[in-house]
Amino acid sequence: MAELFNSTAKLFKDSYSGHPKEIWALSILTLINRSGTMVLPFLAVYLTTVLDFSFKDAGFLVSAFGFGSFFGAYLGGKFSDKIGSSPVIVISMIVSGCFFIGLQYALTFEQIFITIFFTALFGDAYRPAMTAAASSYVPSGSMGRTMAFLRLAVNLGMSFAPLIGGFVAVSMGYNWLFVIDGVTCIVAGIYFWIVSRNWKTTETKEEKAKNEASRVESLPPYKNSTFLIFLFATFLVGFSFIQWFHTVPVFIKTEWGFDERYIGLMTATSCFIVVLIEMPLIHYIEKVKKNKLFTLIGILLIGASFLFFFLPKALYLCFIGISVLTFGEILYLPFNHSTTVNLSPKNRRGEYQSWYYMTWSLAHITAPVIGLWIADTFSFDWFWGLVVVFILISFIMNKVFSDRIIK
């Protein structure tokens, strides 16, 4: 028993140690930003229950996040390769924070759509920039652990943000959610501007010229067939995964009758599980070199999380479902994200990251529109079935092309 305890303690210690100071700074930035994530988990609920939009209209409005994220990811990756990652991150955080605060004053369909679009455009420009920055300071073989570390910051912040957000929405009103979310974005941007001012690249002028020359020779994302297969398989999982942040909360409140407090508690439970076990688990999987096997298991778990909604209404099923989803997320997302880095040429890393995030943005665009439309037109059961089919297709693609698209 003592030996098991010591080996487990060592695994935890090793998984958290050895990260460069730049990775720590990126993690703290993410922690500050995600600590205020109180709008997105409740946006569909806010639109349908406070502003009285239909499911269909709410789906289109939420999809504006996806449209903004799509273009923001593209611009963030492009500008990261041109002017560097740090300026992109700072501008992204501060400007998106201002838009978050202003979102509470948008009331008409057009006002809300435009404001959400620009909020996401600036807010998600930092994602490819952050990953491109992270990949400059760690070897490719450790990117799974690095992405898990950054996701730890995401989930640590979101362990309590949606939980608090649910109570704030019920007791104080939704306006406060927009203020808190916006302020934390601005604070995160100011923090990163301070800590990254003295970061310097060791790249010489000769190396920079050589990298630019090799950039011309390397394949762009749209000509890399392996990368495109990977992106399509990722989209199918992303489309399904995102339903837990839009369609599922609406289903839980309108069909099963559980309010925002339970939705926030579910999200907090998921984040708590990630914080507790993801880092040591991913560290162990990378050590035993079982990335491909556990990635496939993760895909199946994400699909299985929707099967609980075919059962009779019960609050405990919501928590079991999101726990199954979370274990799938833990096994799938870090390796899925690190694969983008491993498949990309160093001199096009920002460009490849932008395509990866654009794929997720496309999932954000289509997921709420299709999900809420099918639920409204047919039924939620029909939609859960479609999601499971998407997951199975992605699983088969990842299985068949595992040697090419899982790294």
N, C-alpha and C positions, 0 to 999 in steps of 0.2 A: 504493500500500500504506500509506504514511504517513497519507494522508487518511482511508482506511478505519479505521485504528487510532485516529486522533484522534476521528472521529465516533462510533466504538463506545465509546471512553473517555468522551466527553461524554454519551452516552446512559446509561451506567452511573451517572455522577456526578449527572445530572439526576434519575434515577429514585429516588435515595436522599436527595436534598436537599429542603429546604423543608417538612419535617414539623414540626408544632407540638410543643412539649415534652410536652404531654399524650399525644400519639400515641406519642412515644418511651417515655413511662412505661408505657403500655399494652403496648407491644412488649416491654419488659424484663420486665414482669409475666408475659407469655405465655412468654417465653424461659425464665424460671426454672421456671415450672410445667411446661412441656413437656420440659425437660431431665431430668425424673424420670419421664416417661411410660414405665413399664416393665411395667405390669400388663395393660392392655387388649390389646396386641398378642399376648400369650401366654395370655390368660385361657381361651380355648376349649381350647388345648393342655393347660394346667394341669388343667382340669376333667376332660378325657378320659384323660390319661396319668398324672397324679399321684393324683387323687382317684377315678379309675376310673368316672366317670359315662359313661353311654351318649351317643352323638351326639345323640340326641333330648333327653335331660335336660340336656346341656351347652348345647344350643341355647336351651332355655327359661331356663336360668340366665343366660346371656349376655344374653338379651332383657331381663332385669331392668334392665340399664344403660339400655336404651331407654325402659322404663317410667319409671324415675327421671328420666331426661333430659327426657322429655315434660312431666312435672309441674314439674320444675325450671325448664325454659325458660318455661313459662307464668307461674310465680310470679316468676321473675327479671325478665321484661318488665313485669309488673304493678307490682312494687315499685319498679322503676327509674323509672317514671312518677310514682310517689307519693312516695318518699323520696329519690330520686336514685340514680345508678348506683354511686357509690363505696362506700357502705355495703354494697350488695348484693354487690359484687365481693369485698370483704374478708371478709365472713361466709362467702360461698361457698367461698373458698379454704381458710380455716382449718378449718371444720367438715368439709369433704370430705376434707381431709388426715388428720384423726383417724379417719374411717371407713375410709380406705385402709389405715391401719396395723392397724385392727381386723379387716379382712377375712381376714387370714391365720389367725385363730382360729375362723372359721366353717367347719364341717365337714359339717353335714347340709344336705340340699337346702333346707329352710326357712330355716336360718340364713344360708346363702350368698345366697339370693334376697333376703331382707330387707336384708342388709348391702350388697349391690350396689345395690339400689334406692335406699337413702338416700345412698350414696356418690355416685351419679349425680345424685340430686335436688339435693343441695347443690353438687356439682361443676359441673353444667351451668347453674345459675342465673346464673353469671357471664357466659355467652356473650351473651345479649341485652343484658345490662347493659353489657358491653364495647363492643358495636357501637353501642348508643345513645349511649354516652359519646363514642366516636370520631366519630360523625356530627355532634356538636355543635361540633366544632373544624375541620371541613374542608368545602368546598363539595361539592355533590352530583356535579358533573362530575369530581371527583378521587377519588371513593369507590372506584373500581376499584383505583387505585394504593394507596390507604390500606389496603384489605383485603388487597392483595398484600403490603404491608409487614407487616401483622399476621401474615399467613400465613408470611412469611419467618421471623418469630420462632418460630412453631410448628415449622416444618420445620428450622430451625437447631438447636433443642433436640432434635428427633426424629432428627436426622442421626446422633447418637451414642447417644441413650438406648436405643432398641431393640437396637442392636448390642451395647452393654454389657450390656443386660438379658438377651440371649440367653446370653452367657458367664456372667453371674451365676447364671442359672437352672440351667445345666449344672454349674458348678463349686462354687457356694455354696448353692444351694437357692432355691426360690421365695419363702421367707419374706422374704428380703432385698429382693425386688422390691417387696413391699407397703410395707416400711419406707421405702425410698428414694422411692417415689412419694408417700407421705404427707408426708414431711418437706419435700419440694420444694413441695408445695401450701401448707403452713403458712408456709414462708419467703416464698413469693410473696405471700401475704396480708399478712404483716407488712410487707414492702417497700412494697406499694401503700398500706397504711394510713399509712405515714410520708410518702410523696411526695405523696399526694393531700389531705393535711389542709388545705393552704393554697389549694387550688383554689377559685376563687370564680366564681359566675355573674354575668354583667353584666345579667341580666334584671331589670327593674324590677317593682314590684308591679303597675303598670298593665299591663305586657306579659304578666305571668304570668296576670292575670285575663282578658286578651284571648285568650291561648292556650287557657285552660281553656274559655272560651265557644266558641271555634272548634272545640275538641275535640268538643263536643256535636254540632256541625253536620257534622263530617267523617265519612266512612264508616268504620265498624268493619271489621276484616279479613273477617269472615264475610259481609259484604254487598257486598264489592268483587269482582265477577266476574272481572275481569282478574287480580287477585291470586290468586284461587282456582285459575284455570287455570295460572298460574305455579307455584303450590305443587304441583299434581298432577304437572306435568311434572318438577319438581324431585324429587319423591318417587321417581319411576321411576329417575332417574339415581342418587339417593342409595341406594336399595335395592341397585342393582347395584354401586356404588362400594364400599359397606361390606362386600361379600363378601370383598374383599381383606384384611380385618382379622379375619375369622372363618372362613368356609368355605374360603377359599384356603389359609390356614396349615394347617388340618386335612388338606386334600387333599395338600398338599406333603409333610407328615410321614407320613401313614398310607398314601397311595397311591404316592407317589414316593420316600419313604424319606429325605428330607432333614430334619435336625433343627433345633432352635431357633436354632442359630448361623447357619444359612443364611437362616432366616426373618428374624432380626434384621438380617442384612447386606442383605437385599433391601429392607427398610424404610428402612434407612440410605441405601442407594443412591438410592431415590426422593426422600428428603428432601434429599440432596446436590444432585440435579438441580434441585429447586425453589429451593434457596438460590442456586444458580449463575445461573439464567437467568430466574426468574419476574419479578422486579422490572423489569429493563430491557425485557423482552418486553411486559409489560402496559403499561408507560409508552409504549412505541412504538405499541402497538395503539390506546391512547386518543388519541395524537397524530394518527394517520391515520384515526381514527374508523371502525374496522373491528370494533367489538365484536360485532356480530351474526354476521358471517361466522365469526370465530374461536371464538365460543361454540358454534356448530353443529359445527365441526370437532372441538372438544374433546369433545362428546358422542359422536361417532363413534369417536374414539380410545379412550374409556373402554370402549365396547362391544368394540372390536377386541382389547383386552388379554386377553379371556377365550378368544379363538380358539386361543391357543397351547396350551391344556390339552387340545385334541382331538388333539394330536400325540403321538408316542411320548415317553416319559419322558426328560428331559434337563435338567440344572441350568441351562444357559445360557438355555433357554426361559423359566425363571422370571424371570431378570433382564431378558430382552427384554420379556416381558409386563408387568412392573412399570414398565419404562421407558416403554412405550407408554401405560400407565395414567397415569403421571406427567405426560406431555405433555398428555394429555387433561384431567387435573386442573388443570394450570396455565392452560389456555385457558378452562376452564369455570367453576371455582369462584369466582375473584375477581369476575367480572362477574355470576355468579349471585347472589352475596351482595350486591353493590352494588345490584342491581336491587331488592332488598327495601327499601333505604333510599330509592331513587328513586321507588318506587311508594307509599310511606307518607307520610301527612300528618305534618308536623313534630310536632304535638301528640299524635300517637298512635304515635310511632316505637318506643317500647318495646313497645307492644302488637303492632305488626306484626312486630317482631323476634322476639317470643315465638312467634308463629304460624309464622314461618320455621323457627326452631329446633325447634318441636314437630313440624314435618314431617320434619326430619332425625331426630328422636327416634323418630317412628313407623317410619321406615326402620330404625333401630337395633333396634326391637322385632321387626319382622317378618323382617328379613334373616337373622339367625342361626337363628331357628326354622324358617322355610321352607327356607332353604338346606341346613341339616344334616338336616332331615327328608326332603327330596327325595333328597339324596345317600344317606341311609341306606335309604330305602324303594325307590328306583328306581336311580339312579346319578348320579355327578357329571356325566357327559356330558349327561343330561337337564336338569340344572340350568343348566349353562353355556348351553344352548340357550334356556332360559327367560329368562335374563339378557339375552342378545342381543336377544330379542324386545322386552323392556321398554325397552332402549336405543333401538331403532328407533321405537317408539311415541313416546317422549319427543322424539326427533329430529323426527319429523313434526309433533308439536304445536308445538315451538319454531319450526319452519320456517313453519307455517301462521300462527301467531300472533306472529311475530317482531316486528312493529311495535308490539304491545301488551305483550309480556312480556319482551323483551330490551332493556335500557336501557344 
